[in-house]
Amino acid sequence: MAFVDDENRKGTNKKWLPRDLRPLLLSMQILGVYHSPKKFTYKQNDDGSRQRKAAILQNVWHLTCVVLILSNFVRSLISLWWSELNTSLYAKCIFVAWCMQCALNSVSFYLSIVCKSRLPAFFEFWHTYCNGCCFRSPVALLDRNWVSKISLYTTVIVWVLIMGNVVGTSVQMVTVAPEYRQVTEPWKSDIALIVSLIVFVFASGAWLFPIAFFHVLCKILWQQFNALEESLAISEPSCDKLDFIRRQHTHLCQAVQRADAVFGPVLGITYITNVPLAIFLVYQLIFAGFGLFEFLLTSFWAIMTCITIAVVSFDAAVVNEKAHALKEAVYALEIKDGDLRALQIQSLLLSRLTGPPIGFTAMGFVVVTKELILGVLGAIMTYFTILVQLRSSPSSEEDTMLTTTSSL
């Protein structure tokens, strides 16, 4: 049975996550990063045909933006070899890596919505879970107003960052350095510049909004795991309550698993593209000799790249930590002698808490934990050091040759 549309959910007490995230999802729809899954957009009633058309238009708009952003990435690849601009290879690689991240995010999110086992499955599971639990469940205590506020604040921040990125880049391309047209290569005309800057707006949305969606979802999951931990700490639980907590923990872990099918690719793309971006941007800041405005704009990009890595890493690591946070409390439970059922429940819960790590993965390869964050920081520092050494090695060789020649 298809879910009813958002309008028909108004006036009910049921928790419908897309409605609570409306500011965020609406902004993503405008920039072509999201469209409502068909299953949740309409129902078969008198208005079904009108709502079906709206769903088709959303899908077409989303697909059009995906094609535009993907075409922009292909154009940036071509400009690597055909560009006549006197810019360093690092500057070109920075632009290509950013375009690649936007394109991969856009394609990944479109496929997540089209594929019924990914985002539609997560929404369906969350809806069934929230509205199927009794009111003593921690999930029933989820404050919808709090979720809406978090969604609104996050959306406003992302829009400010997108506008800052677009305005800064536009000034850079049009006013400060009109001859520096890497954003339009291999085309040269002013019309190409205008079109490229328009595409740049949509690409910026594909860059930041999936990460914003992930951040909001992680905060919701934090709240749910915290509620479970608090319910266990309030008093010594009975056997039934302990089993209830175990089942709720299992359901939350299943929600994380379904969300990982959507955001796991986004995390992997973020690490693949943003780690080299952070290295190249910091390298350019130190050695490129920019003017004031170029320095400020490049600093903005470098800071945003580092923040992006930090946000996805910290959010995912905290979900992993909170999913296992019950372990110490469950270990400390005092089970009455002869209560075999309570011992079985405790063993089941401990086997889950001490088993394979629970959390978000980077493309399914590795669960993002605090240990992984240290590994990423180490990789950034290592490869940045290598770049600096490669830069200094030619001058060192020249000094060595001069010293050898003078001694002869």
N, C-alpha and C positions, 0 to 999 in steps of 0.2 A: 504493500500500500504506500503510495507516494505521500511524502510530507506535505502539509498544507503550506501555502505561501506565507510570507512574513505578515501581510496585512491581516490574515485570518488568525494569527497568533496574538494580535493585540487584545488586551482585555483579559487574557488568561494568566494564570499563575505559573505556567510552564516556562522553564528556562530554555531559551533558544539562543545559542551562542552567537550566530551571525547577527541577530538583532542587537545584542548587547555590544557587539563590535562594529556597529553601523558606521561611526565616523571613519574608522580605519578602513573598512572594506569599501565604503563609498569612494574614498580618495583613491584606493587601489583600482576601482572600476574606472574612474575618470582618466587615470593615467595608463589604462590598459594593462594592468598587472593582475587583475582578478575579474572573474565573472561568476555569478551565482551558479552552482551546479544545477543542471536541468532538473534533477530530482527534487530540489528544494525550492524551485522558482514558481511553480504553478500546480494547480490541481485541476482535475477534470470537472469543471462546472460551467456555468454560463459565461464567465469571463475567461475560461481556459484558453481560447484562441488568442485573445489580446495579450495575456500573460506569456503565452508561448512565443508570440512574436517578439516581446520584450526580451525573453531569454535568448532567442536567436540573434537579436541585434547585439546584445551584450557579448555573446560568443564571437560574433563576426568582428566587433570592435577590438576585443582582446586579441584575436588572431591577427588582425591587421597590425596592431602595435608590436606583436611578437615578430612579424615579418620585417617591419621597419627597423626594429632594434637589431635583429639578426643581420639585415642588410648593412646597417651601420658598422657592425663588427667586420663583415667581409670587406667593406671599403677601407677600414682602418688597416686590415692586413695587406691590401693592395698598396696602400700608401707607404708601407715599410720599404718596398722595393722601387716604387715609381715616384716617390716624393722627390722634388727638386729643392726642398727646403734645407737650409744649412743648420740642421739640428742634430744633436747627438743621438746615438743609438739608444741610450738610456731614456731620453725624452720620448722617442718613438715607441719604445717598449712599454712605457708607462701608459700611454694613450691606448695602445692595443690591448694591454692587460685589463684596463678599466672597461673598455668596450666588450671584451670577452666575458667579464664578470656580469655585465648588464644583460648580454645576450643569453648566457647560460641560465641566469636567474629567471629571465622571462620565459624561456622555453621550459625550464623545469617546473615553474609554477603552473603554466598552461597544461602541461601533461598531468600534473597532480590533480587538477580540477577535472580534466576529461576522464582520467582513469578512476573508475568507481571505487577501486580498492584503496584509494589514497585519501584525498581531502573529503570527498563525500562520505567515505566510510568513517572517517574521524568524526565529522559532524553528527552522523547518524548514531555512532556509539556514544558520543558525549550527551546527545539529546536523550537517548534511551536510558543511559546511566543516571543522569541528573533527575529525570522525571519519574524514574522507576524506583528510586530509593525512598525509604520512609524518611520522615522529617528528622529522625535522630541521626541520620547520616551526616557526616561533615560536609558532603557535597551539597546537601540541602541548605546549608548555612552560607553558601556562596552569595556574597552581596552583589547583586546585579548593578546597583548604582556605583559601587566601587569599580567593577569591571568597565562600565561605561566611561567613568572618569579617567581610568588608566588609558583606555582606548583613545579618548579625546585628547588628553595631554600628549600622548605619544604621537598622534597624528599631527598636532600643531607643531611639535618640535621637528618632525620630519619635513613638513612643508617649509618651515623656516630654513632648514639646511638645504633643501632642493633649490629654493629661490636664491639663497646665497651662492650656491654652486653655479647656477645658471647665470646670475647677474655678473659674478666675478669673471666667469669664462667669456661672457659676451663682451665685457669691457676690455678684457685682454685681447680678444680677437679683433675687435672693431676700433678701439680707441688707442690703447697703449701700443700695440704692435700689429698694425693692420697688415704688415707683410707676412706675419706669422699665421699661416692659414692651414695648420695641420688638421684642424677639425673638418676641413672641406676637401682635403687631398683625396684623389688626384684631380678634382675639379677646382676651377679658379674663380668662378663668377661670384658676384654678390648674392645672386639668387640662391646659389648652392650654399653660401654661408647662412642665409636665412633659414633654408630648409634644414640644414645640419643643426642649427641651434634649436629649432623646434623639436627635432628628433632627440636632441640632447636633453630636453625636458623630460620626455618619456623614458629615456634611458636612465636618467637620474631616479625616476620613480622605481624602475626595476632594480636599481642599485640598492635603495634604502628601505622600501616598503616591505619586502619579504622579511628582512631582518627585524623591522619594527613589529610585524605580525608575530614573529618567533618570540620576541621579547615579551610581548603582552601575554602570549600563551604560557610562557615559562613562569611569569608572575602568578598566573591563575593556578598552575600546577604546584608552585611553592605553597600557596595558601592552602591547597587541599592536603598536601603532605603534612604541613604544620598542624592542621586541624586533627589529623589522625594521631600525630604525636601527642598533642595536648589531651586528646580524649583518653589516651592510654596513661598519661601522667596524672590525671585528676584523682583517680582512686584505683585501688587494686581491682582489676576487671574480673567479672565473673566469667565462667566458661563460655556462655553465650556471647557476651560482649567481646571476648577475645577472638572468638570465631568470626564475629561481625567485623572487627577491625582487620582480621586477616583477609576476609573477602573484599573489603573496601580497598585495602592495599593492592590486592590482585587486580581489581578493576582499574585503579589509577595506573598501575604498571602497564596494563593493556592500552590505556589511553596514551601513555607515553610512546608505546610501540607503534600505535597507529599514527601519532603525530610525527614520529621519526620517519615514516614513509614519505611524508610531505617535506619535512625540513632537513632530513639527512643530506639530500643533494645540495641544499642551500649552504649548509655548513661546510661540506666538502669543497664547493665552488669558492666559498669565502677564503678558506685556507689556501687553495691552489693559486688564487689570483692575488689576494691581499698580502700574503707574505712577501712575494717578490716586489709588489707595489710599494710596500713599506720600505724595503731595502733601497730600491731605486730612488724613491722620493727623498729619503733622508740623504742619500748620496748626492743627489742633485742640489739639495739645499746647502750642503757643505762645500761642494766643489764647482758648481756651475757658474757662480758669480752673477746672480740675478740682480735686477733692479729692485726697488722697494716693492712695487706692486706685484711683480712676478714672484718675489720672495714670499709675500703675504699669501698669495693665491696657492703657491706650492706648499706652504706651511699648512694652509687649510686642508688641502688634499692629504697631506701626510698625517695630520691629526685625525681626520675622518677615517683614514685607512686603519690607523692604530685603534681608534675607538670601535670600529666595526669588528676587528679581530677580538678586542677585549669584551665587547658586549656578547657576541655569540659564544665565546669561550666561557665567560663567567656565568651566563645564564644556564648553559648546558651543564657546566660543572656543578652548579648549585642544585639543579634538578637531580643529578646523580647522587649528590651528597644527601639530600633530603629523602630520596627514595630508600636509602639505606639507614636513615637516622633512627629508625625504630630498634635497631639491632641491640644497642646497649640496654634499652628499657625492657625488651623482651628477654634478654639474658638474665636481667635482675628480678624477673617475676618469681614469686614464691608460689609454687604449685602444691596444693594439699596432697598428702600421701594417699595413694590409691586412686587419685583422679586421673584415670588413664586417658579420658577424652581431652582434658585440658593439656596433658603432656603431648598428645598427638598433635593438637592444634599448635602448641608452642613449637614443636619440632618442624611442622610444616612451614610456619612463618619464618623460623630461623633458617631453614634450608633455602627459602627465597631470598632472605636478606643477606645471607653469606654466600649465595651462589654467584652466577655471572653478573657483571655490573649492569645496573638498570639505568638507562638514560638515552640521550640523543647521540647519534653516531655521525661521523664524517663519511657520508656515502656508504654507510654500512661496514666500513673497514675497521674503525676503532671507536669505542665509546669516549666521548669528550669528558675528561676528568681533570682535576687540578694537576695531576702529574703530567697530563698531555700539554697543559698550558705552559709548564716549565720547559717542556721539550720544544714547543713552538718558539718561545722566547730565546732559547739556546740556538735554534736554527737561524733565527733572524740575526743574532749577534755574530754567529760564525760566518755566515755568508756576507754580511756587511764588512767584516774584517778582511775577508778574502778580496772583496772589491777594492778596498782601500789599499791593500798590498799590491794588487795588480796595477793600480794607478801609480804607485810609487816605484814599482820595479823598473820601468824604463829609465827614469832619471838616475836610479841607483846604478844601473848598468852603464849609463853614459859617464857617471862620475868615476866608476871603476876603470873604464877605458881611458879616460883622461889622465888618471893617476898612473896607469901603466905606461901610457905614451910618454908622460913627462919623466918617468924614471928611466926610460930607455934613452 
